Amino acid sequence: MSNMFSFLMKDKIIAPAGFNRWRVPPASIAIHMCIGSVYAWSIFNPALIKELGVVSSSADDWTLSSVIWIFSVAIVFLGLAAAIAGKWLEDVGPRCVGVTAACLWGGGFIVGGLGIMTHQLWMIYLGYGVLGGCGLGLGYVSPVSTLIRWFPDRRGMATGMAIMGFGGGAMIGAPLKRFLLEHYAKAPEYLGVEGAVSLITEGGRRFAEVAGEKVEVVVASASEAAKLAIPGDPGVYIVGTGNTGAAGAFFTLGAVYFIVMMIAAFQYRVPAKDWKPEGYTPPSKDESATKMKTLNNVHINQAIKTPQFYQLWIVLCFNVSAGIGVIGVAKTMMSEIFGSAPAGSEMATMVTAGFAGSYVLMISVFNMCGRFIWASLSDYIGRKNTYHCFFVIGTLLYLSIPFAANAVSVDPKIMYLIMFYAATMIIFTMYGGGFATIPAYLADMFGTMHVGGIHGRLLTAWSAAGVIGPLAIAQLRQLSVNNALDALKVKIDPTLFLEKFGAPIEKIDELVKAKTVTISKLMEIAPLGTVDPTPSLYNTTMYAMAFLLVIAFFSNLLIKPVNKKHFVENTHPGFIDK
């Protein structure tokens, strides 16, 4: 079996003399563009939470808090796979790892699509989360150490190129996913306007009689009906008669990503031993000390025994946590903060489903640009100073978002949308820049000998962040939702409540659980002048994210060069010769 796949191994892909090193970055970028579409996961959220109701969530539809964890599981397994594959990469080379990544990432989409088709949430977790997550981790680490070796003269730029595609994956993935969702979508059967259809409320669910049979229905508002792939009329729709297009999108993406990643993986080459770019001179001892760039190497097993490894782990984990939770709900967050403006207002006209989707696209653009710009800048100002910029500026920007959200809930001016947009885009340049700069930071700290494996182990910080970020945003948002519902309940006229929902206000908890009652539907019968709490649902989350960046700042501040006792010549005598 090993002989069968020997053409994938490291010793078979050594570049010949005269090989142009600039042929490697495009393959790296292509693979990262494919796996980087994970950043556009939020495009699927609205579809998955309405898979049965389509136009509005039905009682048996999955909740937002249940589907955003799919993204988290994928990120967790990304870190775990990267930690394991880092050392494997050093042994077998990037081509073998890239091919394996293609099989797992493409196959994960196929399994996830089957889960959507059969309405089995665990299959989406298994496919996209576990299998796809492992594909993410393998695809992520496959080019990093390779490009650092090809570009020793520009480590920051090299890692920026390697990881730039990951940040830009959603730039292509977001519009592609929207197109596929719309292409495969089918509107559910329409019964008529709400007042013209006799409705019954049982156990918090809404039912109507069709041809003598009781069928479950959802009642869609004008804004919900307008968000259909083909905009429909507000009113009553039969549950289970439509299709959001999510399953078809998953199957198509799985096939496309597999093909592209396989082609790219076969373009990988590794430099010959002791190869150096023409005209390159390694930094002097004095320059190395000034810029905190070691001239020595640290063995992979020794690196995890240094305080620098764990300081960098905290730096990466908290920087990622602050951004990843927002990325997972980006489309939903934009719609909730700015999409609840009064109908007919300039804000309501601008913040449509398409605008929210384009917001995800722009996150990808700035994420990608930040990876290259900040990583390249770090070659000149140093890695440590680069991260100081991330944490100081990022803290201030996260604190500005609640101000914009509170202001827009009272006075929906476009100015607050611009403020929010600009703040989050700058945040995401630094989020991406943090990923792109960390491999170069590791090479500076531990040398290039095992940088791929050390980077893989450090990516367990990404796994932790994949839990911390979404958990924080899901829990804090739900707490805000519960508080908002409680505040609105006391303002609502019980008679109006009974008339709209077909049940007394005392049963509001049951109706909320069945998704019959939401904040937006309560606002339809709230007294005039009631401030919509929806734009402020993420305020507490933003304060929490700012706090994480403060902790990361102090961790970065305390980083010093690795003690010479950890150098490979002192810990593993004879290892270099061997």
C-alpha positions, 0 to 999 in steps of 0.5 A: 500500500505504501508503495502504491502511494509513494508518489505522494511522499516527500522524497518524491517531490523534491524540486529540481535545480532551477525550480521557480519557488513562485510556483508553490504559493498559487497551490497553497492559496488554492487549497486555502481558498477552498477550506477558507470557505468555512468562514462563510458558514453563517450563510447556511445558518438562516437556511438550516434553522428554517429547513422545514418551515423554509419561510420561517422557523417551525417547531421542529426546525433546528435552533441557531444555537444548535447549528452554530456549533457545527462551525465550532466542531469543525474548528475544534477538529481543525486544531486537533488534526493540525496538532497531529498532522504537524509532525506527520507533515514533516515526515510525508510532505505537503502533497500527501497531506494535501490529498488527504485534506481534499478527501476529508473536506469534500467528503465532509460536505457530502455526508453533511448534505445527507444529514440535511436531506434526512434532517439528521443533525448529527450527520452534519456534525459528523460530516462537516464538523468532524470529517470536514474539520480534519480536512481543514486542519490538514489543508491548513498546515500543508503549505506553511512550513514548505513556504517558510523554507522556500522564503527564508528571506521573507518569513512574514510574507511567506506565511501571509501568502500561505494563509491569505487564501484561507481568509479569502475563502469566503470571498468566493464561498459566500456568493457561491453558497448564496447562488447554490441556495437560491438555485436549489430552493423551493418555496413551501405551499402557500395557503393565504394571508393570515386573516383568511386562514383559520388557525389553531394553536396547540402545544405552542404550534400553529395548525390549519385545516387543508382538505379535511386534514390538520397540517402544521403551518408557519405564519410569515411576516412581510419581511420573512416572505421577502427573504425567500429565494423568490420573494413571496407573499406574507401569510400562512405556509405549510411546513415541510413542503418547501426546500431551502436548497441547503442539501443541494448546495452541500453536495455541489460544494463537496464535489467542487472543493475535492477537485480543486484541492486535488489539482492544487495538492499535486503542484506542491514541491519541497526545496532540496536540503540546504537550498537558499534563494539567490542572494540571501544572507542569513541575519547576523547574531546582532540582528537576530537578537534585536529582532528576536529571531533565533539563529538556533532550532528547538526540537518539536518535543522541547518547544512545548516545554518552554513558556514561550509556546504557552504565551503564544498559545494564549495570544493566538487563542484569545485573538481568535476567540474574539473574532471567530464567534462573530464570524460564525453568526456574521450574517445573523448579527448584521440582520439583527442589529440593523435589519429591525429598522421600521419598514420603509426607512432608509436603513430597512431599505439598505439592510436586506438579506443580500446586504447581510450576505455581502457583509460576510463577503467583505469580512472575507476580503478584509480577513484575506488582505489583513493576512498578507498586509499585517504578516508582511508588515511584521517583517519590518516592525517585528512580530511582537509589535504587530500583535501589540497593534492587534490587541490595543486597536482591537479592544477599542474597536470592540468597545465601539460596537455597543455604542453603535448598536444602542444608538441605532435602536433609538435613531436608525441612522446610516452613520451608525451602520458605517461606524459598525461596518468600519470597526468590524472590517478593521477587526477582521484584518487583525484577526486574519493578520494574527493567523498569518503572523503566528507561523513567522513568530514561531520560526523566530522563536523556535527556528525553522527545523520543526516549525510545521509541527510546532505550528500544528500543535499551537493550532490547538489554541484555534480549537479552544477558540472555536469553543470559547468564541461561539459559546460566549456569543451563543450564551450571551446572546441567548441571555440577552434574548431572554431578558428582552422577552421578559422586558417586552412581556410586561408591556404587551396588552394580553388581549392583543397577544391572545388575538395574534397568537391564539393563546393567553400571554401566560403561555408565552414560554411554551410559544417561545419554545415552539418559535411561534413567539419571537422578539420581532413578532412581539414588537408588532403588537408592542405599544408605540414608542417601545424600543426594539431590543434586537440591535443590542443583543450582542452588546455583552458579547462585545465587552467580553471580546474586548476583555479577551484581547486585554489578556492576550496583550499582557501575554504577548508583552511578557514574551522573551527569547527562548533560553539556550538550554532548549536549543536542539544541540543541547537537548538532542545532541547529534540530532542535526547530524542524524 
